[in-house]
């Protein structure tokens, strides 16, 4: 049975980046922010992310992603090309999908489902970063939280981490690193996610229970 047919998660039909996709993600813990749910999470702090999710739940308005560098924009535009290069190299057909979400407020947007048991994570970095990935041949530490989260949500047995850089010489443009589920701390991540969600729910309920704030006379 394929991951999509497993019944573990629901799958939004809306394309990634669309308004409907953003609405489906609102108020839920996602893979791109998985690093924030542990105490001392880097980038956006744990509390700031929690406040963002509560604001989305209360207002019904998704918070936009914020600033994107030119490199980030270019990387997004290159994703279809990277996916085609992966399919040509591996012979696998990749199924693109929208937002996959659990019965609890958590989900992820994988770059593709591969076969019956795999998912794909695509990065299109600058050449010096691509070379680093090529040398290390493992999931980069910065992306371990995201990959762990995506494996948890989907129940996938493995992930192909793909780095694509068309400015490199032929034969060095594509890097594929396959990592299996047992290489990641899925249980630890699940426990952290459930704690974070419980605290987020408590904050939301505290605010919903309050009378409207008024300035002192």
ZAMARGU-4260 file (C-alpha; in steps of 0.2 Angstrom, whole numbers, plus 5000, padded with zeros to 4 digits):
<rodrens>
0) 5000/5000/5000 | 5006/5017/4996 | 5009/5031/5009 | 4995/5041/5001 | 4983/5027/5002
5) 4988/5022/5020 | 4975/5033/5028 | 4988/5040/5040 | 4986/5058/5034 | 4974/5068/5024
10) 4981/5077/5008 | 4976/5094/5003 | 4973/5095/4984 | 4979/5112/4982 | 4996/5116/4974
15) 5010/5122/4986 | 5011/5141/4987 | 4993/5144/4983 | 4981/5153/4995 | 4972/5137/4999
20) 4988/5128/5003 | 4993/5142/5015 | 4976/5141/5023 | 4977/5122/5025 | 4994/5125/5035
25) 4988/5139/5046 | 4989/5135/5064 | 4998/5118/5062 | 5016/5113/5065 | 5025/5111/5048
30) 5041/5103/5043 | 5049/5120/5038 | 5047/5126/5056 | 5051/5109/5064 | 5067/5116/5072
35) 5057/5128/5082 | 5047/5116/5092 | 5061/5110/5104 | 5067/5121/5118 | 5080/5133/5112
40) 5075/5130/5094 | 5086/5140/5082 | 5079/5153/5069 | 5062/5158/5074 | 5061/5155/5093
45) 5050/5142/5101 | 5038/5155/5109 | 5038/5166/5093 | 5032/5151/5083 | 5019/5146/5096
50) 5012/5164/5096 | 5011/5164/5077 | 5001/5148/5077 | 4989/5154/5090 | 4987/5170/5080
55) 4983/5160/5064 | 4970/5150/5074 | 4962/5165/5082 | 4962/5176/5066 | 4960/5163/5053
60) 4973/5172/5043 | 4989/5163/5038 | 5005/5172/5042 | 5016/5175/5026 | 5033/5167/5025
65) 5042/5183/5026 | 5058/5188/5016 | 5065/5177/5003 | 5082/5180/4996 | 5086/5179/4977
70) 5094/5162/4980 | 5078/5156/4988 | 5067/5162/4974 | 5079/5154/4961 | 5079/5138/4971
75) 5060/5137/4970 | 5060/5140/4951 | 5073/5126/4949 | 5063/5113/4958 | 5053/5106/4943
80) 5070/5104/4933 | 5078/5096/4948 | 5063/5084/4950 | 5065/5079/4931 | 5084/5076/4933
85) 5080/5065/4948 | 5067/5055/4938 | 5079/5053/4924 | 5093/5047/4935 | 5083/5035/4946
90) 5069/5029/4934 | 5057/5033/4948 | 5041/5043/4945 | 5038/5057/4958 | 5021/5062/4963
95) 5019/5080/4969 | 5007/5084/4982 | 4999/5098/4993 | 4999/5099/5011 | 4999/5082/5021
100) 4991/5084/5038 | 4988/5072/5053 | 4972/5072/5064 | 4981/5083/5076 | 4987/5101/5071
105) 5003/5095/5062 | 5008/5092/5044 | 5021/5094/5030 | 5023/5098/5012 | 5035/5086/5005
110) 5043/5089/4988 | 5037/5072/4981 | 5031/5055/4986 | 5042/5041/4978 | 5036/5024/4976
115) 5026/5016/4990 | 5037/5020/5004 | 5048/5036/5000 | 5047/5054/5000 | 5058/5067/4992
120) 5066/5083/4999 | 5074/5095/4985 | 5086/5109/4987 | 5093/5119/4974 | 5108/5128/4982
125) 5122/5139/4976 | 5137/5130/4970 | 5148/5131/4986 | 5134/5123/4996 | 5130/5110/4983
130) 5149/5105/4984 | 5148/5104/5003 | 5133/5092/5001 | 5142/5082/4988 | 5157/5080/5000
135) 5147/5075/5015 | 5134/5064/5007 | 5122/5064/5021 | 5106/5074/5026 | 5114/5091/5031
140) 5111/5095/5049 | 5101/5110/5046 | 5088/5100/5037 | 5087/5085/5049 | 5073/5093/5059
145) 5063/5096/5044 | 5066/5078/5037 | 5062/5070/5054 | 5046/5079/5054 | 5041/5074/5037
150) 5045/5056/5040 | 5035/5057/5056 | 5020/5065/5047 | 5020/5053/5032 | 5026/5037/5040
155) 5038/5035/5025 | 5052/5022/5027 | 5065/5033/5018 | 5069/5050/5011 | 5079/5055/4996
160) 5088/5071/4999 | 5091/5079/4982 | 5103/5094/4979 | 5103/5101/4961 | 5114/5114/4954
165) 5114/5116/4935 | 5129/5128/4935 | 5140/5113/4940 | 5148/5102/4926 | 5138/5088/4919
170) 5139/5073/4930 | 5140/5084/4946 | 5124/5093/4945 | 5113/5081/4954 | 5117/5073/4972
175) 5105/5061/4979 | 5107/5055/4997 | 5095/5041/5003 | 5092/5041/5022 | 5081/5028/5031
180) 5068/5031/5045 | 5079/5022/5058 | 5092/5035/5056 | 5082/5049/5063 | 5074/5051/5081
185) 5056/5050/5076 | 5050/5046/5093 | 5059/5060/5101 | 5052/5072/5088 | 5035/5066/5091
190) 5036/5069/5109 | 5043/5086/5107 | 5029/5090/5094 | 5015/5084/5106 | 5022/5094/5120
195) 5023/5110/5109 | 5005/5107/5103 | 4998/5105/5120 | 5006/5121/5125 | 5000/5130/5110
200) 4982/5123/5113 | 4983/5130/5131 | 4989/5147/5125 | 4974/5148/5113 | 4961/5142/5126
205) 4968/5155/5138 | 4966/5169/5126 | 4948/5163/5120 | 4943/5163/5138 | 4947/5181/5141
210) 4935/5196/5141 | 4939/5209/5128 | 4953/5220/5134 | 4949/5238/5137 | 4960/5253/5142
215) 4958/5259/5160 | 4946/5274/5161
</rodrens>
